[in-house]
């Protein structure tokens, strides 16, 4: 029987290389990608047993990428490996279909263990996260109180790309919609979030992990 197959997704090449060196003695790394859209396109082709993905990734964030992967690769296990340690991020990751959550600062010690547990049908949480596994499994379908969760998937994609500083034409090309479609979604977003100021939209996107906090 071959080694379990891993697909790694992170927008930092050094992180990907470090994970590869750490994991390759026990697992087969079948691919690496650097944004969420590439992850969604690549996973169905490689059929990994486990995807390791960050939350804040360009073009398409990890939470929304996970939601799509649950539909197109339902047998693949998802483990989030991220710097975000807030309960809201953990809950969002499990709501999106995650089976594990590892903080990057503890990846050297915990990542291989998390993969083994998830491959055996379990779930993994860091020991220093305050939310419990039973709470997550009981509430994975519970709605969030955050305004951003009133946005549709397409609206969250547009918001992320706005926060990344992309213009309407580029957003339209990336999402395969018209410029008028982008403008329509932007209008809806500003109504739901209560602001049309770029700095505030970027702050909201960063607070939800759609973009790195350094963009604010």
N, C-alpha and C positions, 0 to 999 in steps of 0.2 A: 504493500500500500504506500502511495506516494505521500510526500509532505503536504500539509494543508496549504492551500493557495491563498495568498494575500495580495490585495490591491491597495496601494497607499495613496492618499490624497492630502496634500498640504501645499500651500503656496510658497514655502521656503525650501529651496533645493537642499540646503545643508541639513534641514530636519529630515527630509526624505532619505538622504544618504546615510544619516545617522541611524534611522530606523532600519534601513536595509542591513547595515552592518550588525546591528543588535539582533535582528530576527532571523537572518538567513541560515544560521546553524540548525535551526529547528523547523523553519517554515520556508516555503518557496514564494518569493516575491515575484509575482507575474507581471507587475506593471506599476508605474508611478504616474500621477497626474498632478497638475498644479492649480486647477480651478474646478469648481463644482460642475460646470457644464461639460468639461472634458471627462469628469468622473461618470456622469450619467451616460455619456456616449460610449465610454470604454468598458464599463462593467459588464454589459450584456455580451460583449465580444470575448471577454476573458474568463467569464464564469468563475470568479473567485469564491472561495469558501467564506472569507471574511474581508470586509472593507474597513480600513482605518481611515477616518476622515476628520479634518478639523472643522470647527464651526464657522469661523470667519475666513472665507475664501473668495477670491474675486469672481466676477461674472455671475456666479450662483453660489450662495452660501451653503454650508454643510447641512443645515436643518432642512432647507427646501430640496436640496439634492437627495437627502435621505428619504424624504416623502416620495420622490419619484422612483428611487431605487426599490422601495418596498413594493411598488406596483410591477416594475419590469424585471426585478431580480428577487422574487419573494423568498428564495431559499438562502440567499446570501445574508450572513450576519453582519451587523453594523456596530462598530466600536468607535466612539468619538474620542479623539485625543486632542486636547485643547488646553489653553491657558485659563479659560473661563471657569471659575469655581463657584459661581452663584447658583443657588437652588433653582432659579428660573431657567437657567441654561440647561441644567441637568434634566428638569422636567420636560423642557421643549425637546431635548434630544431623545428621551424615551417616548414622548408622544409621537415623534417622527419615525419611530421604529427601531431606535437603538437598543442594543442588548448589553452594551457596556459603555463605561465612561472612565477615561483615564486622564489625569492631569499631566501636562507635559513635564512639569517639574519632578514628577515621580515615575516617568515613563521607563527609565532605565531599570527600576526595581519592579514595576508592576505590570508592564505591558505584556510580556510573554505569559504571565499568569492569567491576565484578563482574557487573552486569546484562547488559552486552554479551557478556561471555565465556560466561555461563550460557545466554543465548539462542542462542548459536552452538554449543551442545552441550558446552561445557567445564565446568570446575569452578573455583571461586575460593577461595583461602585468603589471609589476610593474610600479608605477608612476615615479620612478627615472631612468628608462631605456630610452636612448636617441632615439632609433629607434622607429618609430610609428607603430601602428597596421595596418594602411592603407598601409604603405610601405611593411610590412611583407606579407600581403595578396596579394599585387600586384606582389611581387617578389619571392614567395615561390618556383617557378620553375626555377628561374634564377641561372645559374651556378656560383660557387664560383671561385675566382681567385687562391685559395690556391692549391699548388701542390698535397696535400693529397687527394683532391677531384677528381684527375685523377686516383686514385687507385680504383680497384674493391672492392666490399664488402669483398670478401675473402682476398684480399691483406691488407685491413684495419684490418681485424681480426688477420692476421699473424703479422702485425706491432704492434698491441696492445700487443700481447702475447710476442713478442720479447722485447718490452719495459718493460714488467712485469718481465723480466729476465728468461723466460721459455726456455728450450732447445728444439731442433728440434723434438726429440722423443715425448716430452710432448705435444708440439704444434700439432703434427700429431694425437696424441690420442684424444686431446680435439676437434679437427676439423673433425676427421674421415677421414683423408687423409693420404697418404704415406709420409715418411720422404723425399723422392725425390720430392714429391709435395710441401712440405714446402720449400725445397731448391730452387725449381723453382720460387715460389712466392717471396722468399727473394731476388733473383737475380733481378726480375722485380721491386720490391720495391726500391732497391738501385739505379737502373737506373732512375726511375721516380723522386726520391727524391734527387738524385745527391750525395749520400754518403752511405758508408757501415760501418761507425763508429757507434758503439752501443750508445755512449753518444749522438751523434747528432740525431740518429733515436729516441732515448728516448725523447730528447728535443722536437723534432717535434711532437711526439705523445702526449706529455704533453700539448704543446701549442694548440693542437686541441681538448683537453679534452678527449682523448682516455685513458689516465692514469692520476692519480693525479700528480700535479706538484711537489710534494715532492719526486718523483722518479728520478728527473733529477739531 
